[in-house]
Amino acid sequence: MRTFLLVLLLCLECAAQGLKVYAIDVEGGKATLYISPSGESMLLDAGYAGNGGRDADRIVAAMRGAGVRQIDYLVITHYHADHMGGVAQLAARVPIRNFVDHGPTFEAKDTGGLFETYTGVRAKGRHIVVKAGDRIPIQGLQVDVVSASGIPLPNALPGAGRPNPLCAGFAPIKPDEGENAHSIGIIVTLGRFRLSDLGDLYWNQEGDLACPTNRIGRVDVYMTTHHAKKTSGAPALVQAMRPRAAIMNNSDDNGASEEHWETIHQSPDHPDIWQLHYASKNRKRDNAPRAFIANLKSQGCEGFGILLKANPDGSFVIRNQRTSKEKRYLPSR
């Protein structure tokens, strides 16, 4: 009986921890660390190679802050240098158990041999190839793959699938034949809390998820797709998801396009936008208030991140590491 109560208390303590998300500044690339209530870790992408191991070091620092010593699932959304470049340097610092990707590359030209380097590191762990409709088996979370290899989710997620009136204004753009269009995209669910993280998924593939019916449904937090560039962030999807907050993995001069920024800003619930960097090319009105921006300098960036903690009741907190600005969001009705 005493053992049972101890296990129960440990489980309740674990559940109370919620989901932790670390949007790590890799200066225009992507590296987002998810810590499940179970304590398992999932890293979406690993930033750039080079720079003296800067991105790998920042990931390791986030891991230490989260209290984890290994990456249980490394999800490489697609094979571009700003997403998979840092894998080898990271693997030299911490254990990586499972490598998740979409399989073969869709780009014949591999600049700098990064894909070969990645597959060499991947061979030392367990390799998992996912397709839309699969789930990544991290304990304590539901992680649904909604797009992979250019193919969208075959059926709507539970609670989604309603006709989308925003599709009347959707028009495809020039197709992308490379890796962006084939990105892995996921929806992370913890109880009533939901988050979208679609890697660098391209505008046209976003349309496949949104039209004629919204296969994803609503989310609480939108991790901006493709660094918030204008070739992603189709209003038919972003505004149909109706996020309450957005976290933008941009840099000073990469991403955070005014078009994408305005799409988020004009979404029905007028979400807050939290930026990893001040976008120097944008008008002031197309930047978040400074308290919501993690890094203001274009030179000598200190690499501050944005932290999110979500609870099963749908409430969450977002914190700017630079300013300690924190905002609490109540459960949605």
Secondary structure, 3 states (H helix, E strand, C coil): CHHHHHHHHHHHHHHHHCEEEEECCCCCCCCEEEECCCCCEEEECCCCCCHHHHHHHHHHHHHHHHCCCCEEEEECCCCCHHHHCCHHHHHCCCCEEEEEECCCCCCCCCHHHHHHHHHHHHCCCEEEECCCCCEECCCCCEEEEEEECCEECCCCCCCCCEECHHHHHCCCCCCCCCCHHHCCEEEEEECCEEEEECCCCCHHHHHHHHCCEECCCCCCEEECHHHHCCCCCCHHHHHHHCCCEEEECCCCCCCCCHHHHHHHHCCCCCCEEEEEECCCCCCHHHCCCHHHEEECCCCCCCCCCEEEEECCCCCEEEEECCCCCEEEECCCC
